[in-house]
Amino acid sequence: MKYAIWRHENALGNSGEHTVGLAKHLARVQDAQPEIYVETEFQKCFALCIPGTTSQRIHFIDKGLYDAVMNKSFGRDPRYHEIHMPNAYHVPGMKTYPACWADLSQPPDCTLRFPREHYENRRNLPSGAIVIQVREPNTFWKRSVGANEDPQRSVAPQTFFKVAEYFADKGFPIVRLGDKNQTPFPRHKNIRDFALESERDMLDDLFLISESRVFLSCDSGIWPIAGGMKKNLVLSNVTSVYGPQAHFKIENGQAGFILDKPAIVDWLDPRTTRVLYKKVRFVPKAEAGRVAGRIMRGRWSRKPDSKGVFPYRFFPLKDLSWHNLRQIGKDRQKSMCLEIQDNTFEELVQAIESFL
């Protein structure tokens, strides 16, 4: 049968989500000869990680798919009638397979693999490295949503610089993945800032993850592939709250934010995963203004902590995409904002060291 690994915004993380979902679906229905359609080269690399997949059975789909999905004309276009799409999309006439976050917790168990038969390590990339990926705002443009979607998911890179130097000083090889527009990592004999190197491709990144000692990621990027490979994963600064388990609560006039195993991480193997959530609380806009100088829209607070790091951000509620915010009432939405604190250096180090 025919399947697509595809996202309307060309997102790495959601493409990884659907790759894991498709791997589970193929094992569930025992389809040993699937034809897989992708739009981008990185999605082809993801597809190659599904056990039993061959490059001959991966095809590039034409650009018309985007319009067919977004304009809901999918069912009227005979080019796509036989292609099963991820069930994140609900368009008349579309066949789907289960590939949303909540579906990844369903059996059977399966493990993605790195496609070594398609790879030559020409760049002398190391094995056993601590691999780091950081989400910075306005560095990676995504179709349909731009470069600063979900600003609460971005982090202060300085904390990750300190983590990289801490383990590099201990002799561990460190490799940073990411986008060429991101802030350079510190210079150190044991740190390789691979994100800034030219002539690299997604198979290089997947090789580094497959050979890593630990992969430290933010709530963004290709971490679902690391989770699917069951590699040691520290998924930090999580704020994605998909699913009914995440909600807001008001007690004695105080609003609080509760996360309890949201679907985005509930499928991960607890033996190989450490999940760290950002700290989130509601504060009056006036209080946020006193701390930050003004309410910062996607920028760091002007007040650093005792170590010179800027871990706090303040967001007007209307700037955030959490649908659960509707539960707190319009008046409170106007008077409150969210204070969001990154994971600390100590939290990140402790999580990594649990794997060493």
N, C-alpha and C positions, 0 to 999 in steps of 0.2 A: 504494500500500500504506500501511498504518498503522504508525506508529512512536511511541515514547514517549521523551522526555527526562525522566528521573525518578530520584530517589535516596531511599532509605528515610530518610536523616537530613536531607534537604533541603539538602545541602551545595552551596555555590557552586562550589568547585573541581571536584568530581566531576561536577556538572551541566555544567560547561564541558568536562570531559574527554569526556563523552558527546556533547556538541554537536559537537565536532571529529570524533569517531568517526562520528556520523551523517552529517555533511557528506561525509566520505570515502566512506562506504557508498553514499550516494545517487549520488555521481559514479561509483562503481564499477559499480553495477547500472543506471545511467542511468534512475533514477526521477525524472522531471521534474515529477510531480504528487503528491508525498507528502502524506499527512494526518498531522500531527504533534500528539501529545497531551502536555500538560504539566500539572503540578499547581499551579505558582506563577507569579506575574507575572514574576519574574526569569527563569524558564525560558522563558517566552514571548519575552522580549527576546533571550535567547540564540538561540532558534530563528530569530528574524528575521534573525540574522547569517549564516545558511546561504544561500549563493547560490541564487536562484530561489524562495525561500520567500515566501509571501504570508500576510498576517494572516488571510485567509479560510480558509486551510488549517491554521490552528493552533487547537486546541480544548483546553478545560480538562477534565481527567479527574476523575471523582468520587473522593471521599476513600476509597472502599472499596478502592482499589488497594493501599493500604498494608497492610491486613489480608490481602488476597489474596496478596501477595508474602510477608509475614512469617510467615503461617500456612501457606504452601505450598498454598493452595487455588486458586491462579491458574488451573490447568487445568480446574477444575470450575466456573468462573464464566464464563458465556457472554458477559458484557460485555467481556471482554478477549481472547477467543480470537484475534482478527485483529490484535492490536497486537503489534508486535515490540518487545521490551524490550532495554535494554543487556545485553550478555552477562556483566556482573558478577553477574547473578542466574541461578541454576540451579534452576528450579522445574519439576516435571513439567507437561507440557502447554504450556510457554511457548515462544514463538518469539522469537528474539533476533537482534541484529545486532552486529557486532564494534565495540566501543567502549571497551575497557579500554586502559590506558596502552600496553601492548605493541602493541596494534593500531594505534595512531596513527602508528607508523613505517612502516606498510605503504602501498603506492601505492593510489590515485593521489594526486598532490600537489594540494592545493586550499587556497584562502585564504578565510577568513571576511571578511565585509564589514559595515560599519556601515549599518543601515537608515535612511538619511537621509530617505527618503520618509515615515517615521513620526515624525520628530523636529523639534521647534522649539526653538532655543536661547534659551529665555525667561529663563534665569538668567545670560546673558552669560558663559558659560564660555569660557576662553581656548583658543586653539590654540597649539601649540608649547611646552606646559608640560612640566616634569619632574613626573610624576605618581607619588605614593608611596602604597603600601599596607602597613600594619604589622599583624602578628598579635600581639595581646596576649591573655593568658589571661583567661578568665572575662568575656568581653565579648560574644560572639556565641553564643547558644544554638542547638544543633542537635538536631533530633528524634532520639530513640533514644540519643544519646551525650552530651548535655549541653553545657556551655560550656568544658570543659577537656580535651577529647580530645587525645591525642598532645601532652602538655605540652612535649615536647622541641622542638616546632616553633615555639613562641612565642619572642619576642625581647624584648630590653630596648629600649624605645622611645627612650631617651635618645640612642642612637647615631644614630637616624634624625632626631631633632631637629637634631643637629649637622650632618648631611648637608644637611637642608633649609635651615638658616641659611647654610651655606657657599655653596650655589649661589644662594640668594636675595640674598646680599651681592654676588654677581657680576652681578646683574640678571636672572637667570632667573625666570620665573613658576613657582611651586611650588603644586601642588594635592594635598591629601591625601584619599584615599578611605578608606572603612572604616565602622565602626559608631559610633553616637552615644555608646556607653558607653566608648569608648576615651579615653586620656589626651589632652588638647588639645595641639595642636602650638604651637610658639612663635609669639608675635605678631610680625609683620613685614609691611611694606608689600607684599612680593612673595610672601607665603605665604597661601594660601586654604585653610582647614581645612574642606573641603566635607563631611567626614564628620559634622560637628556641625550642618550646616544642615538646616532643616526643608523639607518639601514638595519632596523630590527623589525620583528614581526610578532604576531600573537603566539606563534609556536615557541618563541624564545621565552615569553612570559610564562606559558604553561609548563615549559621544561623546568624553569626555576621553581615554580610552585610544586611540581611533582617531585623535585629533588630537595625541597627545602627541609630544614630542621623545624622551623616554625614559620607560619605566614601570619603576619600582623596586618590586619586590614581595618578599614573603616566600614561604615554602613553604606557601601558603594563599590562599584567596580566588579571584578571577576571573582570575588570571594565565593559565589555559589559553586564554581567549578572546583575550588579547593575543598569545599564541603562535600561535593559529590565524589571527589577522589579520596575522601576521609583522611586528608592530611591534617597535621596539627595546625589548628586555626584559632587565632585570637581575633574574634570579631568585636571590635571596640566601637564605642561612641554610637551605639544603636539608638535610633529614635523612630525607626519605621514601625508603625503600630497597626499593621493590617490584621484584621480579624477581630472577633467580638471579645477576645480576652483582654484587650487594652481599652481603658476607659478613664474618665475623669470622675472625681468624687469631691463633694463639698460637705464638710463637717464643721459645725460651729462657725459658719461664715468663712471658713478657709477652704480654698480650692486646692486640690492635690491631683497629681498625675500618677496613675497606676499602670504598670506594665506587668503582665503575667503570661509568660510564654506566648508571645505573639506568633502568628503562623509563619512569619518570615524566618524564624530561627527554630521553631519547634521540631523541625525535621532533622536537624543536625545531630550527629553522633556525639553524645556527651563525653565519650571516652577521648575524643580527639578535638573537642571544641571548648573554648572558654568564651562566653558572651558577656560583654560589659556594656551596660546602658549609660547613656548620659543622664545626669541629674537634672530634673525639670521641676520648676515650681512657678506658681503664679505670683506675681508681685504687682502692686499698683504702679501705674505709669510714672507717677511723681517720684516714687522711690527709685525706679530704674533710671530716671533722668538724673537724679543726684549722684548715682554711682557711675553711670556711663558718660556723664556730660550731656547726653541727650539719648533718646531711644535710637539704638543703632540698627539700621536695616541691613542685616547681613554683614556687619562689620564687628570687629572685636571691641570689647570695652576698653576705654582709655585708662582704666585702673588695673595695673598688673597685680598678680599675687606676689608673695614675699620672694619668689624666685625669679621674678621678672617675666613670667609667662602670662599671657592674656587668655584665661580659660573661659571667660563669661561672654555670653551674647544675649541681647535683649531683643525680643521680637514682638511687634504689634500682632495681635491675634489674627487680624485679617491677612497678614503676610504668610500664614502657615496653611498647609494643605490638609491638616488633620480634620477629618469630617466630625470627629467626636467633640470638637470645640463647640459645636452647636448646642451641646447639652448644658452649657453653663449660663445661658441667657444673654440677650442682647446688651442689657445694661452693663453686666460684668465684662462682656467682651470689649465695650468701649473704654472702660476704666482700668482694665488690667492688661498686662503683657506677660510673656513667658520669659523667665530667666533660665537659660540652658547652659550647663557647665560640662565641659569636656571631661573625659577620664583623665586622671592625673598621671604623672610620670610614675609614681609608685604603683598605681593600679596596673599600668601596662607592663612594668617590669615584673611584678609578681605573677601575672598571667603567663608571660613568656617563660619565666623560670620554672613554672610548673611542668613544662615539657622538656626541660634540659636535664 
